[in-house]
Amino acid sequence: MIARHEAQSEQTDVWARLAAPLPAGTTAWRQDGRAVARDGKYFARYVAYTDAGTVRERLDQVVPGEWNLTLELLPSLNPESDSFSSDGACAFKARLQILGVVREDIGTGKDYKQASTDAFKRAGVRFGIGHELYQLGANWVQMDGDGKYAKPIEDPQAAYDRRHARADDAGTQAAGNADSPALTLRRAKRKAAASTSDVPPCPKCGGKMWDNRIGKRNPRAPDFKCRDRSCDGVIWPPREAPAAQAAAQAASEAEDADAPQAVESEEIPF
């Protein structure tokens, strides 16, 4: 019994080490979509990413010799299908096995290399590697035009840090005002979500779950969602009385209307 308990504790530590935040300097930003115009300026959305080498280094560091990757080329898709934005796109299915546990995911790209590395990284995310990148907010960066070769006029990381620093300052200023029901509710959610120890296991598969209580925009969306994409386990927020829910929603809309507009004008360019 003691040996079994120690084995389970050791394996739990392995999953936690795999899901630990990536080291500084291993993430970057890439443009996602074409630039859009607003008030005579151009903005493009940037998303954070890491390369396949970082995922491989994490696996070799935490479980050296205990992981295996299998890639399967998927059949070519119909070019007329709206699943891909360009002709000639290919897809791979990655099957990543760690200590006997298997996770699978699909990656796409313009060529075999891009599609296979995308599949590898996506399978790694299902073990928690780089999952924090999906929790970053939208990063809109000003561009020098809207053409194919347009470039950002500011470093995307600097733009992200500056924008979120202003958002934090605006939140601090709003906290100094009289507390509204919506603000009180948001504080309660942040306090409840501050600790990861209260995140329950998935009610279906017993695995880890994503904590969506802070970032979700729709209060009726699930509070928790299973990290395993093949599992549809979710935990919904507790039901509120209709009158209280309507009052909280009205207060939230009033608070958003009174919020400083300087931050919001830079958040999304359309």
C-alpha positions as CSV (number, residue, x, y, z in Angstrom):
1,M,0.0,0.0,0.0
2,I,2.8,2.4,0.9
3,A,4.6,1.6,-2.4
4,R,1.5,2.2,-4.4
5,H,0.9,5.5,-2.6
6,E,4.4,6.6,-3.3
7,A,4.1,5.7,-7.0
8,Q,0.8,7.7,-7.3
9,S,2.4,10.7,-5.6
10,E,5.4,10.5,-7.9
11,Q,3.3,10.3,-11.0
12,T,1.2,13.3,-9.8
13,D,4.4,15.2,-9.4
14,V,5.3,14.3,-13.0
15,W,2.1,15.8,-14.4
16,A,2.5,18.9,-12.4
17,R,6.1,19.4,-13.7
18,L,5.0,18.9,-17.2
19,A,2.3,21.5,-16.8
20,A,4.6,24.0,-15.1
21,P,4.8,27.4,-16.9
22,L,7.3,27.5,-19.7
23,P,10.7,29.3,-19.0
24,A,11.0,33.0,-19.9
25,G,12.1,33.6,-23.4
26,T,10.6,30.4,-24.9
27,T,7.4,32.0,-26.1
28,A,6.9,34.4,-29.0
29,W,4.0,36.1,-30.9
30,R,2.8,35.6,-34.4
31,Q,0.2,37.4,-36.5
32,D,-3.2,35.8,-36.7
33,G,-5.2,37.1,-39.6
34,R,-5.1,40.2,-41.8
35,A,-4.8,43.7,-40.4
36,V,-7.9,45.8,-40.0
37,A,-8.4,49.5,-40.2
38,R,-9.6,51.8,-37.4
39,D,-9.5,55.6,-37.2
40,G,-6.9,55.7,-40.0
41,K,-4.6,53.1,-38.3
42,Y,-4.1,49.4,-38.9
43,F,-4.2,46.7,-36.2
44,A,-3.6,43.0,-36.3
45,R,-4.2,40.3,-33.8
46,Y,-1.2,38.5,-32.4
47,V,-1.3,35.1,-30.5
48,A,1.4,33.6,-28.3
49,Y,3.1,30.4,-29.3
50,T,6.1,28.2,-28.6
51,D,8.1,26.0,-30.9
52,A,8.3,22.2,-30.9
53,G,11.8,22.2,-29.5
54,T,10.6,23.7,-26.3
55,V,8.0,20.9,-25.9
56,R,10.6,18.3,-26.6
57,E,13.0,19.8,-24.1
58,R,10.3,19.7,-21.4
59,L,9.6,16.1,-22.1
60,D,13.2,15.1,-22.0
61,Q,13.7,17.0,-18.8
62,V,10.7,15.6,-16.9
63,V,10.3,12.1,-18.4
64,P,13.5,11.3,-20.2
65,G,13.1,8.1,-22.3
66,E,9.5,7.7,-21.0
67,W,7.7,9.3,-23.9
68,N,6.9,8.3,-27.4
69,L,5.5,10.2,-30.4
70,T,3.7,8.7,-33.4
71,L,2.6,10.8,-36.3
72,E,-0.1,9.8,-38.8
73,L,-0.6,11.7,-42.1
74,L,-4.3,12.3,-42.6
75,P,-6.0,12.0,-46.0
76,S,-6.0,15.1,-48.2
77,L,-9.1,17.2,-47.7
78,N,-11.3,18.7,-50.4
79,P,-9.8,22.1,-51.4
80,E,-13.4,23.4,-51.6
81,S,-13.9,22.6,-47.9
82,D,-14.0,25.6,-45.6
83,S,-12.0,23.7,-43.0
84,F,-8.8,25.2,-44.4
85,S,-8.1,28.7,-45.8
86,S,-5.8,27.7,-48.6
87,D,-5.3,24.9,-51.1
88,G,-2.7,22.3,-50.4
89,A,-3.1,22.3,-46.6
90,C,-2.2,19.0,-44.9
91,A,-2.9,17.6,-41.5
92,F,-1.2,15.1,-39.1
93,K,-2.6,13.3,-36.1
94,A,-0.1,13.1,-33.2
95,R,-0.2,10.3,-30.7
96,L,1.9,11.2,-27.6
97,Q,2.4,8.6,-24.9
98,I,3.9,9.4,-21.5
99,L,4.2,6.8,-18.8
100,G,1.6,4.7,-20.5
101,V,-0.9,7.6,-20.8
102,V,-1.9,8.5,-24.4
103,R,-3.1,11.8,-25.7
104,E,-3.9,12.6,-29.4
105,D,-4.5,15.7,-31.3
106,I,-4.5,17.0,-34.9
107,G,-2.3,19.7,-36.4
108,T,-2.6,21.5,-39.7
109,G,-0.2,23.5,-41.9
110,K,0.9,24.4,-45.4
111,D,3.5,21.6,-45.5
112,Y,4.4,18.4,-43.7
113,K,6.8,20.1,-41.3
114,Q,4.4,22.8,-40.2
115,A,1.5,20.3,-39.8
116,S,3.5,17.7,-37.9
117,T,5.0,20.2,-35.4
118,D,1.6,21.7,-34.9
119,A,0.2,18.3,-34.1
120,F,3.1,17.5,-31.7
121,K,2.6,20.8,-29.8
122,R,-1.2,20.3,-29.6
123,A,-0.7,16.8,-28.1
124,G,1.8,18.3,-25.6
125,V,-0.8,20.9,-24.5
126,R,-3.1,18.0,-23.6
127,F,-0.6,17.0,-21.0
128,G,-0.4,20.7,-19.8
129,I,2.7,21.7,-21.7
130,G,2.3,25.4,-22.6
131,H,-1.3,25.5,-21.5
132,E,-0.9,29.0,-20.0
133,L,-0.5,30.5,-23.5
134,Y,-4.2,29.8,-24.2
135,Q,-5.1,31.9,-21.1
136,L,-3.5,35.1,-22.5
137,G,-5.9,37.8,-23.6
138,A,-6.1,39.2,-27.1
139,N,-3.1,41.2,-28.2
140,W,-3.9,43.8,-30.9
141,V,-0.8,45.5,-32.3
142,Q,-0.6,48.5,-34.6
143,M,0.8,47.8,-38.0
144,D,2.4,49.9,-40.7
145,G,-0.2,48.9,-43.2
146,D,-2.8,46.3,-44.2
147,G,-0.8,44.6,-47.0
148,K,0.6,41.1,-47.1
149,Y,4.0,42.3,-45.9
150,A,2.8,44.7,-43.3
151,K,5.0,44.8,-40.1
152,P,4.2,45.8,-36.5
153,I,5.4,49.2,-35.4
154,E,5.8,48.0,-31.9
155,D,7.1,44.8,-30.3
156,P,4.0,42.5,-29.7
157,Q,5.3,41.6,-26.2
158,A,5.8,45.3,-25.3
159,A,2.3,46.1,-26.6
160,Y,0.8,43.3,-24.6
161,D,2.5,44.3,-21.4
162,R,1.6,48.0,-21.8
163,R,-2.0,47.3,-22.6
164,H,-2.5,45.0,-19.6
165,A,-0.7,47.3,-17.3
166,R,-3.2,50.0,-18.1
167,A,-6.0,47.6,-17.6
168,D,-4.7,46.8,-14.2
169,D,-4.4,50.5,-13.3
170,A,-8.0,51.1,-14.5
171,G,-9.2,48.2,-12.4
172,T,-7.4,49.6,-9.3
173,Q,-9.0,52.9,-9.9
174,A,-12.4,51.4,-10.2
175,A,-11.9,49.4,-7.0
176,G,-11.4,52.7,-5.1
177,N,-15.0,53.8,-6.0
178,A,-18.1,52.6,-4.2
179,D,-18.5,48.9,-4.5
180,S,-21.3,47.9,-6.9
181,P,-23.0,44.4,-6.8
182,A,-21.2,43.5,-10.1
183,L,-17.8,44.6,-8.7
184,T,-18.4,42.7,-5.5
185,L,-19.3,39.6,-7.5
186,R,-16.2,39.9,-9.6
187,R,-14.0,40.2,-6.5
188,A,-15.6,37.1,-5.1
189,K,-14.9,35.2,-8.3
190,R,-11.3,36.3,-8.3
191,K,-10.8,35.3,-4.7
192,A,-12.4,32.0,-5.3
193,A,-10.3,31.3,-8.3
194,A,-7.0,32.6,-6.8
195,S,-6.3,29.1,-5.3
196,T,-5.9,26.1,-7.6
197,S,-6.6,23.8,-4.7
198,D,-10.3,24.3,-5.1
199,V,-10.4,23.1,-8.7
200,P,-12.4,19.8,-8.6
201,P,-11.6,16.8,-10.8
202,C,-13.6,16.1,-13.9
203,P,-16.9,14.5,-12.9
204,K,-16.7,12.1,-16.0
205,C,-13.1,11.0,-16.4
206,G,-11.6,12.2,-13.1
207,G,-8.9,14.2,-14.9
208,K,-7.8,17.8,-14.4
209,M,-10.1,20.7,-15.4
210,W,-9.6,24.2,-16.7
211,D,-10.7,27.0,-14.3
212,N,-12.8,29.5,-16.3
213,R,-14.3,31.4,-13.5
214,I,-12.2,34.6,-14.0
215,G,-11.8,34.9,-17.7
216,K,-15.2,33.9,-19.0
217,R,-17.4,36.7,-20.3
218,N,-20.7,34.8,-20.2
219,P,-21.7,34.2,-16.6
220,R,-23.8,31.2,-17.8
221,A,-20.8,29.5,-19.3
222,P,-19.3,26.5,-17.4
223,D,-17.0,27.3,-14.4
224,F,-14.8,24.3,-15.1
225,K,-14.1,22.3,-18.3
226,C,-12.1,19.1,-18.6
227,R,-8.7,19.5,-20.1
228,D,-9.1,16.3,-22.1
229,R,-10.6,17.4,-25.4
230,S,-12.1,14.0,-25.9
231,C,-14.1,14.4,-22.7
232,D,-17.1,16.7,-22.5
233,G,-17.1,16.9,-18.7
234,V,-18.1,20.4,-17.4
235,I,-19.2,21.9,-14.1
236,W,-21.8,24.7,-14.4
237,P,-22.1,27.7,-12.1
238,P,-24.7,27.5,-9.3
239,R,-28.0,28.9,-10.3
240,E,-29.0,32.3,-9.0
241,A,-32.4,33.7,-8.3
242,P,-33.8,35.4,-11.4
243,A,-34.2,38.7,-9.7
244,A,-30.7,38.7,-8.3
245,Q,-29.2,37.6,-11.6
246,A,-31.1,40.4,-13.5
247,A,-29.9,43.0,-10.9
248,A,-26.3,41.8,-11.2
249,Q,-26.4,41.9,-15.0
250,A,-27.9,45.4,-15.0
251,A,-25.2,46.6,-12.5
252,S,-22.5,45.0,-14.7
253,E,-23.8,46.9,-17.8
254,A,-23.9,50.2,-15.8
255,E,-20.4,49.6,-14.6
256,D,-19.1,48.9,-18.1
257,A,-20.7,52.1,-19.4
258,D,-19.0,54.2,-16.7
259,A,-15.6,52.5,-17.1
260,P,-12.7,54.6,-18.6
261,Q,-12.8,54.4,-22.4
262,A,-9.0,54.9,-23.0
263,V,-8.2,51.3,-22.2
264,E,-11.1,49.8,-24.2
265,S,-10.3,51.9,-27.3
266,E,-7.0,50.2,-27.6
267,E,-8.1,46.7,-26.7
268,I,-9.9,45.7,-29.9
269,P,-9.7,47.8,-33.1
270,F,-13.2,47.1,-34.2
